[in-house]
Amino acid sequence: PERVSPMFSPDAQRIYFQSDRHGKQALYALHVERLVERIEEDSQ
């Protein structure tokens, strides 16, 4: 899937991006803290 235009929220707690991962464009938000935890788990 294509991911486009990542952008931080004003408080830097979330990353917003567009993706077509379910077949049509949509806006998604990821909590930065959860993303960091996931990356740390994957690197162990």
mmCIF file of the N, C-alpha and C atoms, coordinates in Angstrom:
data_MODEL
# 
_entry.id   MODEL 
# 
loop_
_atom_site.group_PDB 
_atom_site.id 
_atom_site.type_symbol 
_atom_site.label_atom_id 
_atom_site.label_alt_id 
_atom_site.label_comp_id 
_atom_site.label_asym_id 
_atom_site.label_entity_id 
_atom_site.label_seq_id 
_atom_site.pdbx_PDB_ins_code 
_atom_site.Cartn_x 
_atom_site.Cartn_y 
_atom_site.Cartn_z 
_atom_site.occupancy 
_atom_site.B_iso_or_equiv 
_atom_site.pdbx_formal_charge 
_atom_site.auth_seq_id 
_atom_site.auth_comp_id 
_atom_site.auth_asym_id 
_atom_site.auth_atom_id 
_atom_site.pdbx_PDB_model_num 
ATOM 1   N N  . PRO A 1 1  ? 0.816  -1.207 0.000  1.00 0.00 ? 1  PRO A N  1 
ATOM 2   C CA . PRO A 1 1  ? 0.000  0.000  0.000  1.00 0.00 ? 1  PRO A CA 1 
ATOM 3   C C  . PRO A 1 1  ? 0.850  1.257  0.000  1.00 0.00 ? 1  PRO A C  1 
ATOM 4   N N  . GLU A 1 2  ? 0.351  2.253  -0.628 1.00 0.00 ? 2  GLU A N  1 
ATOM 5   C CA . GLU A 1 2  ? 1.052  3.526  -0.699 1.00 0.00 ? 2  GLU A CA 1 
ATOM 6   C C  . GLU A 1 2  ? 0.735  4.368  0.528  1.00 0.00 ? 2  GLU A C  1 
ATOM 7   N N  . ARG A 1 3  ? 1.769  4.922  1.144  1.00 0.00 ? 3  ARG A N  1 
ATOM 8   C CA . ARG A 1 3  ? 1.589  5.844  2.273  1.00 0.00 ? 3  ARG A CA 1 
ATOM 9   C C  . ARG A 1 3  ? 2.086  7.211  1.842  1.00 0.00 ? 3  ARG A C  1 
ATOM 10  N N  . VAL A 1 4  ? 1.284  8.220  2.125  1.00 0.00 ? 4  VAL A N  1 
ATOM 11  C CA . VAL A 1 4  ? 1.578  9.558  1.620  1.00 0.00 ? 4  VAL A CA 1 
ATOM 12  C C  . VAL A 1 4  ? 1.453  10.595 2.732  1.00 0.00 ? 4  VAL A C  1 
ATOM 13  N N  . SER A 1 5  ? 2.270  11.619 2.656  1.00 0.00 ? 5  SER A N  1 
ATOM 14  C CA . SER A 1 5  ? 2.154  12.826 3.472  1.00 0.00 ? 5  SER A CA 1 
ATOM 15  C C  . SER A 1 5  ? 2.164  12.600 4.979  1.00 0.00 ? 5  SER A C  1 
ATOM 16  N N  . PRO A 1 6  ? 3.167  11.929 5.537  1.00 0.00 ? 6  PRO A N  1 
ATOM 17  C CA . PRO A 1 6  ? 3.197  11.798 6.996  1.00 0.00 ? 6  PRO A CA 1 
ATOM 18  C C  . PRO A 1 6  ? 3.359  13.174 7.646  1.00 0.00 ? 6  PRO A C  1 
ATOM 19  N N  . MET A 1 7  ? 2.697  13.354 8.787  1.00 0.00 ? 7  MET A N  1 
ATOM 20  C CA . MET A 1 7  ? 2.698  14.649 9.454  1.00 0.00 ? 7  MET A CA 1 
ATOM 21  C C  . MET A 1 7  ? 2.475  14.449 10.949 1.00 0.00 ? 7  MET A C  1 
ATOM 22  N N  . PHE A 1 8  ? 3.230  15.149 11.781 1.00 0.00 ? 8  PHE A N  1 
ATOM 23  C CA . PHE A 1 8  ? 3.045  15.072 13.230 1.00 0.00 ? 8  PHE A CA 1 
ATOM 24  C C  . PHE A 1 8  ? 1.896  15.972 13.667 1.00 0.00 ? 8  PHE A C  1 
ATOM 25  N N  . SER A 1 9  ? 1.198  15.538 14.714 1.00 0.00 ? 9  SER A N  1 
ATOM 26  C CA . SER A 1 9  ? 0.195  16.394 15.350 1.00 0.00 ? 9  SER A CA 1 
ATOM 27  C C  . SER A 1 9  ? 0.930  17.536 16.047 1.00 0.00 ? 9  SER A C  1 
ATOM 28  N N  . PRO A 1 10 ? 0.245  18.644 16.348 1.00 0.00 ? 10 PRO A N  1 
ATOM 29  C CA . PRO A 1 10 ? 0.911  19.778 17.009 1.00 0.00 ? 10 PRO A CA 1 
ATOM 30  C C  . PRO A 1 10 ? 1.597  19.407 18.327 1.00 0.00 ? 10 PRO A C  1 
ATOM 31  N N  . ASP A 1 11 ? 1.057  18.433 19.057 1.00 0.00 ? 11 ASP A N  1 
ATOM 32  C CA . ASP A 1 11 ? 1.680  18.030 20.324 1.00 0.00 ? 11 ASP A CA 1 
ATOM 33  C C  . ASP A 1 11 ? 2.697  16.901 20.151 1.00 0.00 ? 11 ASP A C  1 
ATOM 34  N N  . ALA A 1 12 ? 2.952  16.491 18.910 1.00 0.00 ? 12 ALA A N  1 
ATOM 35  C CA . ALA A 1 12 ? 3.930  15.450 18.558 1.00 0.00 ? 12 ALA A CA 1 
ATOM 36  C C  . ALA A 1 12 ? 3.609  14.082 19.161 1.00 0.00 ? 12 ALA A C  1 
ATOM 37  N N  . GLN A 1 13 ? 2.364  13.847 19.512 1.00 0.00 ? 13 GLN A N  1 
ATOM 38  C CA . GLN A 1 13 ? 1.960  12.564 20.088 1.00 0.00 ? 13 GLN A CA 1 
ATOM 39  C C  . GLN A 1 13 ? 1.486  11.578 19.025 1.00 0.00 ? 13 GLN A C  1 
ATOM 40  N N  . ARG A 1 14 ? 1.127  12.075 17.842 1.00 0.00 ? 14 ARG A N  1 
ATOM 41  C CA . ARG A 1 14 ? 0.603  11.220 16.777 1.00 0.00 ? 14 ARG A CA 1 
ATOM 42  C C  . ARG A 1 14 ? 1.253  11.566 15.449 1.00 0.00 ? 14 ARG A C  1 
ATOM 43  N N  . ILE A 1 15 ? 1.288  10.579 14.567 1.00 0.00 ? 15 ILE A N  1 
ATOM 44  C CA . ILE A 1 15 ? 1.678  10.789 13.182 1.00 0.00 ? 15 ILE A CA 1 
ATOM 45  C C  . ILE A 1 15 ? 0.443  10.494 12.343 1.00 0.00 ? 15 ILE A C  1 
ATOM 46  N N  . TYR A 1 16 ? 0.086  11.433 11.480 1.00 0.00 ? 16 TYR A N  1 
ATOM 47  C CA . TYR A 1 16 ? -1.039 11.252 10.565 1.00 0.00 ? 16 TYR A CA 1 
ATOM 48  C C  . TYR A 1 16 ? -0.484 10.984 9.176  1.00 0.00 ? 16 TYR A C  1 
ATOM 49  N N  . PHE A 1 17 ? -1.149 10.094 8.432  1.00 0.00 ? 17 PHE A N  1 
ATOM 50  C CA . PHE A 1 17 ? -0.733 9.814  7.062  1.00 0.00 ? 17 PHE A CA 1 
ATOM 51  C C  . PHE A 1 17 ? -1.915 9.288  6.267  1.00 0.00 ? 17 PHE A C  1 
ATOM 52  N N  . GLN A 1 18 ? -1.814 9.413  4.948  1.00 0.00 ? 18 GLN A N  1 
ATOM 53  C CA . GLN A 1 18 ? -2.814 8.851  4.047  1.00 0.00 ? 18 GLN A CA 1 
ATOM 54  C C  . GLN A 1 18 ? -2.311 7.509  3.566  1.00 0.00 ? 18 GLN A C  1 
ATOM 55  N N  . SER A 1 19 ? -3.222 6.573  3.373  1.00 0.00 ? 19 SER A N  1 
ATOM 56  C CA . SER A 1 19 ? -2.845 5.255  2.871  1.00 0.00 ? 19 SER A CA 1 
ATOM 57  C C  . SER A 1 19 ? -4.020 4.656  2.113  1.00 0.00 ? 19 SER A C  1 
ATOM 58  N N  . ASP A 1 20 ? -3.706 3.766  1.180  1.00 0.00 ? 20 ASP A N  1 
ATOM 59  C CA . ASP A 1 20 ? -4.746 3.027  0.463  1.00 0.00 ? 20 ASP A CA 1 
ATOM 60  C C  . ASP A 1 20 ? -4.718 1.558  0.875  1.00 0.00 ? 20 ASP A C  1 
ATOM 61  N N  . ARG A 1 21 ? -4.320 1.275  2.099  1.00 0.00 ? 21 ARG A N  1 
ATOM 62  C CA . ARG A 1 21 ? -4.122 -0.100 2.539  1.00 0.00 ? 21 ARG A CA 1 
ATOM 63  C C  . ARG A 1 21 ? -5.394 -0.938 2.563  1.00 0.00 ? 21 ARG A C  1 
ATOM 64  N N  . HIS A 1 22 ? -6.567 -0.320 2.534  1.00 0.00 ? 22 HIS A N  1 
ATOM 65  C CA . HIS A 1 22 ? -7.826 -1.072 2.485  1.00 0.00 ? 22 HIS A CA 1 
ATOM 66  C C  . HIS A 1 22 ? -8.530 -0.876 1.141  1.00 0.00 ? 22 HIS A C  1 
ATOM 67  N N  . GLY A 1 23 ? -7.770 -0.482 0.127  1.00 0.00 ? 23 GLY A N  1 
ATOM 68  C CA . GLY A 1 23 ? -8.324 -0.355 -1.213 1.00 0.00 ? 23 GLY A CA 1 
ATOM 69  C C  . GLY A 1 23 ? -8.774 1.037  -1.612 1.00 0.00 ? 23 GLY A C  1 
ATOM 70  N N  . LYS A 1 24 ? -8.903 1.948  -0.664 1.00 0.00 ? 24 LYS A N  1 
ATOM 71  C CA . LYS A 1 24 ? -9.207 3.335  -1.011 1.00 0.00 ? 24 LYS A CA 1 
ATOM 72  C C  . LYS A 1 24 ? -8.505 4.257  -0.027 1.00 0.00 ? 24 LYS A C  1 
ATOM 73  N N  . GLN A 1 25 ? -8.236 5.480  -0.484 1.00 0.00 ? 25 GLN A N  1 
ATOM 74  C CA . GLN A 1 25 ? -7.496 6.432  0.338  1.00 0.00 ? 25 GLN A CA 1 
ATOM 75  C C  . GLN A 1 25 ? -8.239 6.734  1.635  1.00 0.00 ? 25 GLN A C  1 
ATOM 76  N N  . ALA A 1 26 ? -7.492 6.766  2.714  1.00 0.00 ? 26 ALA A N  1 
ATOM 77  C CA . ALA A 1 26 ? -8.045 7.110  4.022  1.00 0.00 ? 26 ALA A CA 1 
ATOM 78  C C  . ALA A 1 26 ? -6.949 7.782  4.836  1.00 0.00 ? 26 ALA A C  1 
ATOM 79  N N  . LEU A 1 27 ? -7.343 8.490  5.871  1.00 0.00 ? 27 LEU A N  1 
ATOM 80  C CA . LEU A 1 27 ? -6.411 9.152  6.774  1.00 0.00 ? 27 LEU A CA 1 
ATOM 81  C C  . LEU A 1 27 ? -6.274 8.312  8.033  1.00 0.00 ? 27 LEU A C  1 
ATOM 82  N N  . TYR A 1 28 ? -5.037 8.063  8.447  1.00 0.00 ? 28 TYR A N  1 
ATOM 83  C CA . TYR A 1 28 ? -4.759 7.239  9.622  1.00 0.00 ? 28 TYR A CA 1 
ATOM 84  C C  . TYR A 1 28 ? -3.931 8.032  10.617 1.00 0.00 ? 28 TYR A C  1 
ATOM 85  N N  . ALA A 1 29 ? -4.015 7.637  11.879 1.00 0.00 ? 29 ALA A N  1 
ATOM 86  C CA . ALA A 1 29 ? -3.212 8.255  12.936 1.00 0.00 ? 29 ALA A CA 1 
ATOM 87  C C  . ALA A 1 29 ? -2.563 7.146  13.753 1.00 0.00 ? 29 ALA A C  1 
ATOM 88  N N  . LEU A 1 30 ? -1.282 7.291  14.020 1.00 0.00 ? 30 LEU A N  1 
ATOM 89  C CA . LEU A 1 30 ? -0.553 6.358  14.874 1.00 0.00 ? 30 LEU A CA 1 
ATOM 90  C C  . LEU A 1 30 ? -0.033 7.119  16.084 1.00 0.00 ? 30 LEU A C  1 
ATOM 91  N N  . HIS A 1 31 ? -0.170 6.536  17.257 1.00 0.00 ? 31 HIS A N  1 
ATOM 92  C CA . HIS A 1 31 ? 0.423  7.120  18.459 1.00 0.00 ? 31 HIS A CA 1 
ATOM 93  C C  . HIS A 1 31 ? 1.927  6.867  18.402 1.00 0.00 ? 31 HIS A C  1 
ATOM 94  N N  . VAL A 1 32 ? 2.724  7.903  18.528 1.00 0.00 ? 32 VAL A N  1 
ATOM 95  C CA . VAL A 1 32 ? 4.177  7.799  18.432 1.00 0.00 ? 32 VAL A CA 1 
ATOM 96  C C  . VAL A 1 32 ? 4.719  6.829  19.471 1.00 0.00 ? 32 VAL A C  1 
ATOM 97  N N  . GLU A 1 33 ? 4.230  6.900  20.696 1.00 0.00 ? 33 GLU A N  1 
ATOM 98  C CA . GLU A 1 33 ? 4.720  6.027  21.766 1.00 0.00 ? 33 GLU A CA 1 
ATOM 99  C C  . GLU A 1 33 ? 4.508  4.552  21.413 1.00 0.00 ? 33 GLU A C  1 
ATOM 100 N N  . ARG A 1 34 ? 3.350  4.216  20.882 1.00 0.00 ? 34 ARG A N  1 
ATOM 101 C CA . ARG A 1 34 ? 3.078  2.826  20.501 1.00 0.00 ? 34 ARG A CA 1 
ATOM 102 C C  . ARG A 1 34 ? 3.949  2.389  19.337 1.00 0.00 ? 34 ARG A C  1 
ATOM 103 N N  . LEU A 1 35 ? 4.180  3.295  18.400 1.00 0.00 ? 35 LEU A N  1 
ATOM 104 C CA . LEU A 1 35 ? 5.034  2.982  17.264 1.00 0.00 ? 35 LEU A CA 1 
ATOM 105 C C  . LEU A 1 35 ? 6.460  2.705  17.731 1.00 0.00 ? 35 LEU A C  1 
ATOM 106 N N  . VAL A 1 36 ? 6.973  3.507  18.652 1.00 0.00 ? 36 VAL A N  1 
ATOM 107 C CA . VAL A 1 36 ? 8.320  3.305  19.193 1.00 0.00 ? 36 VAL A CA 1 
ATOM 108 C C  . VAL A 1 36 ? 8.396  1.965  19.919 1.00 0.00 ? 36 VAL A C  1 
ATOM 109 N N  . GLU A 1 37 ? 7.373  1.632  20.711 1.00 0.00 ? 37 GLU A N  1 
ATOM 110 C CA . GLU A 1 37 ? 7.352  0.339  21.407 1.00 0.00 ? 37 GLU A CA 1 
ATOM 111 C C  . GLU A 1 37 ? 7.401  -0.807 20.405 1.00 0.00 ? 37 GLU A C  1 
ATOM 112 N N  . ARG A 1 38 ? 6.635  -0.693 19.336 1.00 0.00 ? 38 ARG A N  1 
ATOM 113 C CA . ARG A 1 38 ? 6.598  -1.738 18.314 1.00 0.00 ? 38 ARG A CA 1 
ATOM 114 C C  . ARG A 1 38 ? 7.966  -1.895 17.646 1.00 0.00 ? 38 ARG A C  1 
ATOM 115 N N  . ILE A 1 39 ? 8.616  -0.781 17.344 1.00 0.00 ? 39 ILE A N  1 
ATOM 116 C CA . ILE A 1 39 ? 9.938  -0.826 16.718 1.00 0.00 ? 39 ILE A CA 1 
ATOM 117 C C  . ILE A 1 39 ? 10.945 -1.466 17.669 1.00 0.00 ? 39 ILE A C  1 
ATOM 118 N N  . GLU A 1 40 ? 10.886 -1.107 18.946 1.00 0.00 ? 40 GLU A N  1 
ATOM 119 C CA . GLU A 1 40 ? 11.808 -1.689 19.930 1.00 0.00 ? 40 GLU A CA 1 
ATOM 120 C C  . GLU A 1 40 ? 11.583 -3.192 20.066 1.00 0.00 ? 40 GLU A C  1 
ATOM 121 N N  . GLU A 1 41 ? 10.339 -3.641 20.074 1.00 0.00 ? 41 GLU A N  1 
ATOM 122 C CA . GLU A 1 41 ? 10.044 -5.074 20.167 1.00 0.00 ? 41 GLU A CA 1 
ATOM 123 C C  . GLU A 1 41 ? 10.567 -5.816 18.948 1.00 0.00 ? 41 GLU A C  1 
ATOM 124 N N  . ASP A 1 42 ? 10.403 -5.224 17.767 1.00 0.00 ? 42 ASP A N  1 
ATOM 125 C CA . ASP A 1 42 ? 10.857 -5.863 16.534 1.00 0.00 ? 42 ASP A CA 1 
ATOM 126 C C  . ASP A 1 42 ? 12.375 -5.965 16.460 1.00 0.00 ? 42 ASP A C  1 
ATOM 127 N N  . SER A 1 43 ? 13.078 -5.061 17.137 1.00 0.00 ? 43 SER A N  1 
ATOM 128 C CA . SER A 1 43 ? 14.539 -5.061 17.061 1.00 0.00 ? 43 SER A CA 1 
ATOM 129 C C  . SER A 1 43 ? 15.184 -6.010 18.063 1.00 0.00 ? 43 SER A C  1 
ATOM 130 N N  . GLN A 1 44 ? 14.391 -6.601 18.947 1.00 0.00 ? 44 GLN A N  1 
ATOM 131 C CA . GLN A 1 44 ? 14.963 -7.499 19.967 1.00 0.00 ? 44 GLN A CA 1 
ATOM 132 C C  . GLN A 1 44 ? 15.058 -8.909 19.462 1.00 0.00 ? 44 GLN A C  1 
# 
